[in-house]
Amino acid sequence: MPIDSSKSTNGGGGGGGMPRAGFMAPDSPAHLLQPIDQDPTLFRPRAADLSGGAQARFAAEVVEVVVVGRIPSGLAGTFYRVGADPIYPPTYHSPTGEGFHPVDGDGLVSALRIHGGHADFKQRWVETERLKLERKAGRALFGVYRNPFTHHPCVRQAIDATGNTHVLLHAGKLLALSERGAPYEIDPNTLDTLSYNPFGKLCKSKTFSAHCKADPATGELVTWGYEAKGLATRDICAWSIGADGKLTEEIWFKQSDDCRAIHDGGIVLQAWPMVADLAQMKAGGAHLRWDVSLGTKFILIPRHGKDLSQVKEFNYPVNCMTTHVGACFEKDGKVYIDSNRTSDKTWFKAQDGVEYKGEKAVDADYVRFVLDPLAPTGSEVPEPEVLHPLACEWPRIDERFQCRDNRYSYIATYMEGSKPLGPGPYEVTNGICRIDHTTGKKIYYSPSPRCKFGEPVFINRHEGAAEGDGWTLAPYEYIDEFRTEYAILDSADEWARPVALLKLPFRLRNLIHGSWIPEDTIPGGYKPLITCPAPGPCSKEGPWDFGADAPNFVE
């Protein structure tokens, strides 16, 4: 369904000279600048997140998150999330922050730990090499997203991985991932950064996908890297890491044409109509260029073995973004991919020099593509089945059914009939939806038309529970009240109302991906997320005397 792309502004400068405090600089892009304090000569670039929100820029601890309702007794674990939140304004390459990418910036990991009906919250930056260098310098040193030619010369060979896109647990290690390098390992309790590339040099790929998938049948983490041999190279490496942290599979191959941006996938990689352009990078431009003449490409790779004849490319001749995969599985000799699809080109400049910033309505939906693995490479992909016709993002499933035909999808969605809060798919998700692929039934939850949902997670009621039997944990922010909540929705009552709302006293940055880690799988076992002094017996030294027989505090 087309979405109204009109949007409000924060006012313009008007006339010559510097504007009054509270207005945008007239000669600078209004969406990039915001005033600092009340000094009209000072402006800080507005490093907006995917949904248009400003930087949050804080680490935090919240003891006893406010709970309205009752947290289910069987719910125990930690919801880890991560996103991009630059500490310093992105001014090294451009004083106005022009060209800032919303998935760039320092990784900021959050943890919501639920135990015994209570919840605590913690948030910390991933202490990457990049962050440490900028902290030492006291200013920005890195330029355009994934373009070292725009970085300060003294840091061009530094590790540029930010750990800002996904956080997951594998082989006993909590990993913070981004697309431009290996993961960082994070302590699951303190959120301290422990090391870079904790698995060592298992594979020579220079990149490591932030959208890797866990195979519940084998315990392997299936991952890949594009530009695997360096900037703008056509090399792709796909490999698997076993539950013991050792390499189990590895296959190398090349894209058939340009170096495309490869995003979410599993046994199928999705190559967008975005080309890594080395000449453009050297000229100070973006790492990736949107090419309006290209369609989307699906790359089918063997799950096991190194038979390059099984690597096949399939062409979907539509200029669109297939952003995130909810499910990917084989059935009856075909391969199915459930994915978002959007025609909006908000992130990158097109080949013809036109920059798309939401001037056109966004056409976005959730669809199911079908590939025939017996078809020759280069075959065209038929038009997909539409699973959800409204603008939506962040699809998830019951992770126990990864790589298998699944019944339910959980996705943040635009609520039909409400007024869109912005032009892009990340700005209109003011509800959450569960799709039943067997019956076609959909159920929704939306506390307000003026909220924005992030990526939900599904939590099974117990390990042997049927698919869909459990809780959906969904984060969202209130636009006008500047705060974030988590809703716990129960499948038992078809989301009639949240069984509990967990309320933070501030707004979180629009985080990207995350994982629910059950309490019994957290490395080292359960520990309080926020430590407090061990209680001792009551001192009885207070001003009131209730006698020697008065009861004492017992832990």
N, C-alpha and C positions, 0 to 999 in steps of 0.2 A: 504494500500500500504506500503510495507516495506520501512523503512527510513534508509539511510546511517548513521551508527553509528560512523563513523570516526570523530575525533574532534582534534582541534589544542590544543597545550599546551602553557604555558608561559615560556617554557624553563626549563632545569634541572640543578641541581647543578654540577653534574659531578665530579668525583674525591673525595678526602677526605676533611675534614675540612669544615668550613662554606663557603657558596657561596658568590659571590659578590652581592652587592645590585642589585635588579632587577631579581634575580633568586630564585628558590624555594629551600628550605632546602632539601638536597639529601636523608636524612633518614626519611623524613616525607611525608605523602600523598600530592602530588603536588596540588591537587584541594582544600586542606584545608588551605594552608598557602600563605601569601603574605607579602612582606617586608614592614616595617614601615620606612618612611623617607629614609635616606641614610645610616643608621647604619646597617651593615651586621649582627650584633649580635641580632637584635630585629626583631621579627616576630609576626604578629597578625593573629590568625586563621581567615580564610575567611568563614564567616557564609553565605553561598550562599543561594539565594532564589530559588524558584521552577524552574526558567528559567536559573539558573546558575550565576545570577548577585550578586555582592558584596553588603555589607551593605551600606545603604544610610546615616543613622544616623543623621538626621536633622529634626527639626521642621521648619516651614516656613510660610510666608504670601506673596502672590503675589497680589498686587493691579493692576487692569486692565490687566488681562491676554491678551497677544497679540492675536488678532483675525484676521485671513485672510479670507475674505469673509464676510458674513453677518449672524448673528445669527437670526433665524426665530423669528418674533414678538410674536408668541404664545408660545414660549419656555421659561418657567420660573420655576425654582426650583433648587434643589441641588443634585448633584451626589456624594454620600458618598461612600468611599471605605476604606478597611482596609487590612492590611497585617502584617507579622511578620518581625520585624527589631530589633534585640537585641542591646541594648545600649552597653553592655559589651561583650567582646568576650567570647564564651562559653568554658571557660577553667577550671571551677571548677572541673569537673569530669576527664577531660583529658587536659593536657597542650597544646595539639595540636588541641583541638576541635574535636577529633575523635568521631564519633557517632552523631554529630549535625544533627538535623532533619530540613529540610527547612521550615516546618510549625511551628517550635518552635520560641521563641523569643517574645519580647515585642510588643504589639499591637500598630500599627501606623495608625491612622485614618486620611484620607484626605477628604476635601470637595471642590467641584467645584460648586460655586453658580452662576447661570445665572439669570439676571434680567435686563429688559429694553435694551436688546441687548449688555450687558456688562457681563463680567465674572470676579470673584475674586476667589482666591485659598487660602486654609489654610490647614496646616498639624500639628497634635499634637499626642503625645504618649497617650495611655490609661494609666492613673496613677493607676495601679493595686497595690495590696499589694506586689506582687512579685517585681515589678519595684521599689517601695519605699524602700524595704529592701535592694536591691542591690545598689540603689543610696546612702543609708545611709552608707553601708559598703564600697562603692567605688570600688566594684569588683563583679565578678560573684559568686553567691551562689547556683544556681540551676544547676543540672547536665543534665542527659539524659531526653529526651522528655517523660513526664508523668511517670517518675520513681523516686518517692521520696527517694528510697534507695540510689540514687546517689547524692542527694542534701546535702548541709551542714547540720549537725545534728540540728542546731538551727532554720532551716526554714522548716524542713520536714513536719510540721503540718500547714504551712502557706497556704493561698489560692493560688493555682498555676494557676488559670484561667488567661489567657493573653488577652482575648478580641481581638484576632488577625485574626479571620477567616471570619467573616461576620458582616455587620452592617445593621440594618433595623429599621423601625419605627413600633411600636405597642402600642396601648392603650396610645397614647400621649407621649411615651418614645422612645428615640433613643437608641438602644441597640447595644453594641459591644459584639460579642459572640465568644466563642471557645468551643471545644469539652469536655474540662476537668472540667467544673464547670458552675456556673450560669453566666448570662450576667452582664456587667457593663452598667450603664446608662450614656450617654454622652449628654452634652448640645449641641443642634443642631446649635447654633450660635458661641459659643466660643470654642467648642470642649473640654471644661473642663470636667473632670470625676466627676460625681455627687454622685454615690453610686454603691455598689455591690449588686446584687440580688434585683433589685428594686421592684419585685413583692412579695418579702417576701417568707415565707415558704408555698407556695401554694401546693407543692408536696415534698415528702421526697426523691426524686431522687437526688443522689449526682452529677449527670451530666446533661447537658442541650445541646441538639444538636445545632451546629452552622449552620445546614442546614434545619432548620424548615421552614414550608410553611404557607403562609397566605391563608385562604379560603375566596375568595371574596364574596361568597354567604352568609356566616354567620358572617364574620368579625373576625373569630377566628384565632389564631395562633396555628397551629398544630405542636407539638414538641415531642421529645422523648429523652431518655438517655439510653445508654448501660453502662454496669458495674455500674448499678444504685445504687447498695448497697455497692460498694467499688471495689478496684483493683481486676481485673480478675474474678469478680463474673459474673454469667450467667444471672443476672437479667436485664430485660428491663422494662422501664416504658414509656408509651406513654400517653400524656395528651394534653389538649387544653386550651388556655387562651382566654377568651372573649375580645371583644372590650373595656370592662370596666376594664380589668386587673384581672378578677376573674376566678377561675378554673371552667371549664364547663364539661370536660371529664377527666377520668383517668383510665388506665388499666395497671396491672402488669402481667408479665409472664416471663418465662425463655427460653433461647435458649436450643435446644434439645441436643447439644453436647458441644463443647468447647465454651469458651467466644470469640466470633469473633468480629472484628472491624466492626461497622455498620456506614455507611456513609450516603449519600444523599438518600432521599426517600420522602414519603408523607403518603399515605395510605399503601404504600409498603416500607419496609426497605430493604436495600441491605447489606448483610453480606459478606465481602471480605474473601479470604483465608488467613486471618491474625488472629493469635491466641494470646490473652493476656496470657503471660507466667509468672506467679508469681515467679517461681524458677529462671528464667532467669533475672527477675528484681532484685531479691535479690542478684544475682551474679554480678550485675552491668551492665547488658545488656539492650537491647531495651525493651520497653513496649510491643511491638507487634512483633511476629515472623511470617514471611511469610512461609506457609506450602505448598510445591509444590505438595502434594498429594490431596489437597482439591480443590473443585470447588467453585463457587459463590452461595450464598443462598439468596433467596428472602423470606421475612417474610410478609405475608398479615395479617393486623390487622383490626378489625372493626373500622369504623370511629366514631361510636356512641355505647355506652353501654360497658358492661364488660363481654360479653359472650366469655369465653376462648375457647370454641369449634370452634369459628370463626377464631381463630389465626392459620394460616397454614404456613408451610414452604414448599418452592418449590426449587428444586435443579437444578442448571445449571452446568453440569459436566465438566466445562472448568476452568482451572487455570488461572484466569484473574482478572483484576480490572475493576469494573463498577463504574467509578469515580463520575460523576455528572449527576444528572437527569435534563433534560430539561422540561419534561412534564410527568404527571402521571394522568390517567383518566379511567373511566369506559365507555364502549360502547358495546351495544348488548350483555350484560351478561359477557363480558370479561374485564380484567384489562390490560391496556397498560402502558408500562414504556419506555420512550425514554431516552437513557443513553449513555454516552461515554463507550467505552470498549477498554481496552489496555492489552496486554500480558506482558508489561514491568514491571519488578520487581525491580525498582530502589530505593525503599524507605527502605526496610527492608531485614534483612538476612533470607535466606531460612533455612528450617529445616536441610538440609544436610550441612550447614555451608558455602555454596557458597554465596557470596555477589554480587548481580547484580547491576552493575553501568553503564549499557548501552553498555556492550560488544556486545550484540546481537541487531539486528535491532528491532525497535519498530513497532509492529503491532497494530494499533489503528484506531478506526472508531467510528461512531455514529449509534446506532442501536435501534430497537424497539422490546422489549420483550413482549410476550403475556402470561398472566396467566388466568387459568380457576378457578374461586373461588369455583366452585362446585366439583373440583377434590379433591381427598383425600390429606391430608398433606403428604409430602414426594414425591409428584409427580415430574417428571422431566420436566424442562422447554424446549420447543423446540428451535431449533436454531432461533435467531432473524432475522428480516428483516433489511438489511443494508440501512440506510437512507443517510449516507454520508461515502464514502469509504476511505477518506483521514484522516490522523492523525489530531485530532482536540480536543478542550477543551472549557470549559466555556459556555455550552449551556444555552440560555435564551429564554423566550417567552414573549408575551404580558401578563403581570401579571393579567389582568382582566379575562384571560381565564385559570387561574390556576385551576386544578381539572376538566377541561373540554377538550373535543376534540378540538384541536387547529390546525390552518392551517400553521402558520409560526414558524420556529425556527431560532435563531440568534446564531452563533457560531464562535469562533476563529478557524482558520484552517491553515493547511499547504497548500501553493499554489503549485500545481502540476508542476513539471519541475524545480522548484527553488532548490538551494543548501541548504540542511538542516543546520541550525545553531547549532545543537547539537543533542544528541542521544535521548532525551526524548520528550514526547508530549508537554510539556510546553515550550520547546526550539525551536519548529519548526513552531509555529503559526504566520506566517508572513502575514496573511490575515484575512479577516472577510467574512462570508458567510451568506446569507439568504436563507433558504430552504423552498420552497413552497410544503407542503405535499399533496396538491390537484393536482397540475399539474406536480410536480417533477422538476420544474424550479429552478435554483440556480443563484443568482447574487453575485458578489464578489467585494471587495475593498481591494487593497493593494498598499500603497504608495511606497514601496520599498521591494525587497527581503530580505534586511538586517534590518528588524524590527521585533518586537515581540508584538503581541496583548494580552491584558488582557481581562477580562470579559466585554462584552458589556451590554448595557441596551436598551430596547425599550421604547419609550415615545409616547403614543397615542396623536394624534393632538388635540383632545378634548375628553371629557368623553364619548360622544355618537358616537365617530368615529368607523368605522368598524375595525375589527381586521387587523392589518398590516398598517393602515393609520396613519402615523406619522414619527417619526425620530428614528434612531439608533445612540446612542452615544457610540463611541468605543475608548478606550484608547490604546495607543501603544508607544513603545520606539524605538528610533533609536540606533542601536548597536554602530555604528561608531561615531555618533555625540553626544552621551551621553546626550540625552534630550528626553522629553516625550511630546506627542501631544494627543489631543482628536479630532476625526473627527465626524462631525454631518452629517449624511447621510439621505436623504429624500426619502421616499417611492414614492412620487409623480413622480419623474423622474427616478425611479428604480436605485438609487445610481449612476447616470451618473457621478457625481463628488460630492465631499463634498460641502455642502452649506456653511460650515464654518470649519476652522481649528483653534483650540485653542492651543497655543504653550506655554509650560512652559520652563523656561530658565535652566532647570536641568533635570536629569533622576530620576524618582521615583523608589523606590524599587518595585519589582514585587508584586503588591498587589493581594489579593485573591478574595474575593467576595464584592459586594456592592449593593446599591439600589439608584434608582432615587426617590426623594421625591418632589412631586409637591409643588409649592410655597404656595398654599392655604391650604395645610395640614401640613406645618411645625408648630410645637407647638408654640403658641404665635404670629403666623403671621409672615409676612416678616420683617426681619431686615437685615441691611448690614452685610455681613460676616466679614468684616474688618471695624471697626469704624474709623471715622475721625472727627476732630473738626468741630462743626457746623459753617458754613460760616456766616460771618456778613457783614455789609456794608463795601465797600472799604474805607480804612482810609484816602485816599487822602493825605497821608504824604510822598509819593514818591518824587523823585528829580525833576519831571517834573510837571509843572502847566498848565493844560488845561482849567482853568477857573471854576468859580462856577457853570456854567451850564453843565459841563461835566457829562455824564451819570454815574450812580453808579451801582455796582454789585447788582443784585437781585437774590435771591436764586431760 
